[in-house]
Amino acid sequence: MAASKYIALILPVVCTFSVVGCATAPKKAEVDANGKPIEYVWVTPTGSHVPVKVPKDQAAAYQSYTAKDQETMRRLEQQSAQTPKNTSGSGGP
């Protein structure tokens, strides 16, 4: 009986400490070399539906990069959609 009382007292303490031990410290704001906090914006890359978190000062460069990607993809699609040339060697229909 004494053993069951001992377990009944110890078990809640062990469970409490095991749960508290999993807690992490709150996340601190990221700062740049000058000590200013870094601001982020969400940007959706070309061909994706998943937004990516990008630093605000790099977002304009990221957007121009994706604009170039979109133009390249558009040109590739237009080239692949062209009618194939006659390769049979007969010279005509």
Number of C-alpha atoms within 10 A of each C-alpha: 6 7 8 9 10 10 12 11 11 11 11 11 11 11 11 10 10 11 9 10 9 8 8 7 6 6 6 7 9 10 11 9 7 6 8 10 12 14 14 14 13 13 19 15 17 15 10 8 9 11 11 13 13 17 15 15 12 11 16 13 11 17 15 11 13 17 14 13 15 15 11 12 14 12 12 11 11 10 10 10 9 8 7 7 6 10 7 8 6 7 7 6 5
